[in-house]
Amino acid sequence: MTRIPGVTPEQAEGFVREVFEKQLAQFGEVLENHKLYARRPSIFKAVRGMWGALDKSGLIDAPLQTLINIRVASINECPF
């Protein structure tokens, strides 16, 4: 849980809401880091752009990306 309250799915608008809805469908909840990024839509779009570019590049396949996310979350003592 973050110390700074994030944007709730009910508060989200536009692109942020679309991403939140996809995460709800995929994970059953909105990822905590995305709630925080959503406080600043320009940062949210930049972060989503980075992940989109990584997906399209094919440099890091999905299973490895998941392992990286889990490892980074572990290092930061965050639940994934």
ABEGO torsion letter per residue (X at the ends): XBABBBBBAAABBEAAAAAAAAAAAAAGBBBAAAAAAAABAAAAAAAAAAAAAAAAAGABBAAAAAAAAAAAAAAAGBBX
